[in-house]
Structures are given as structure tokens and as C-alpha cells.
Amino acid sequence: MGTSRDSISTKSAIIHAAGELFASHGFAGVTARQVAQAANVALSTIPYHFGSMENLYQETLLRACEVSPQAQPLAQQALDASPTDGLRLAIRWAIEDYAGINVAWTIRLIAREELDPSPAFQEVIDRKLAPEWNWLSQVVARAAGLDASAPAVKFGVVTMYTLAISTLTHRAVLEKLAPEILQTNRDAFIHTIAQLTLDAVAHYQTNTPAPAASPRP
């Protein structure tokens, strides 16, 4: 009889094999037999551990969105720190989380979902992305002195996260066109992103008109 550790190891192997296939072919383009062959397990192992391909896909998506161990402690630290330091810690969290990804299929699978969301993506939003968005909004709101629900804060979160991971997502391009950016001291880089984030919030707050009120019925 297999041990609990064996079961966890088998599930992990299946998820990684499925992740590679789903990232390349999408949910509809992958069969249980293909996953079993890639994971080197019996076909019956797939329904035994996951019940269905839909459940396997959902668990694979959630695995792809897991925060890296390097980044996990920074989340609470960002809320406990002063507003300015908290913003810098949140930026470091984004960088460390993305840098901690050690399998390429996770990035490709998330990118595929963002371009063509499946029904499973809502579960990922509810369980993973929405909570992260909420705490990032709290961090940016504290630093900007605004309510976390303010549109300017949301714009700040987008600005912060995009800038934080851009040197990683576009590293190959930057190595060719702007290598000096990659050589920037990490703390100086984070400080610059923090300032640009607050500038973006202030600019949005000042220059973006509020949405027009909906007409009364």
C-alpha cells in the first residue's frame, strides 16, 4: 500500500505533467491518457486522485498561481510595516514571487488563461488572485493616503505590479536593448518603482474624471 508521501508525490508529478500539456495545448487539447503517459502513471491514477480532468485542470491552475516560498513572508510584513516601507516590501514580494518560479509552464498557462479564460479561472480569481489584489490595494492605499477601493489605487496596483515584474518578463529584450536596467541595484530599483507608483496614483487622481453617473430609470 502506498504511503501518504507517495500519494502527494504522485499528485505533484501528475500536476507538473498536466501543466506542461495544458500550457501548450489548452484544456480542450489534452486527454487523461496523455497526462498519464507524460507523468508515467497508470491511466486510472488520474480519476483516482482528481476525479475528473476539470478538477485536474483547476488544481493545476491553482498550483501555477502559488506564491513562491521566497515571497510568502513579505506579504504580512508589508502590512505591518510603515506605509512607505510596506509599499517597497510589496514590490519586493512581486519580484521575489515571479523570480521564484522555477518551471516555465506556470507562466505560459497563466498567460493562456488571461488571453482565453476557462471556467476554472474564476476559481483561481476567487481563491488566489482576488485576495492578493485586495492586500496589494491596502498597501498602495496606505502609502497614498487613499481608500483601497479608489480607482486611483487600483491604477497604482497595476502600475506597481507591471513595473515590478517587467524586468523578468522582458529580460531577453532588455538584455539586448537596455542591459543597464538589469544592472540597477535592487533596492534602488524598488525605490524607483515605489515613487512611480505613487506618482501614477496622484496623476490618475488628478487627471482622470470620475465615471458619469448612470441615468435614473
Buried (B, 14 or more C-beta within 10 A) or exposed (E): EEEEEEEEEBBEBBBBBBBBBBBEEBBEEBBBEBBBEBBEBEEEBBEEBBEEBEBBBBBBBBBBBEBBEBBBEBBEBBEEBEBEBBBBBBBBBBBBBBBBBEBEBBBBBBEBBEEEEBEBBEBBBEEBEEEBBEBBBBBBBBBBEBEBEBBBBBBBBBBBBEBBBBBBEEEEEBEEEEEEBEEEEEEEBBBEBBEBBBEBBBBBBEEEEEEEEEEEE
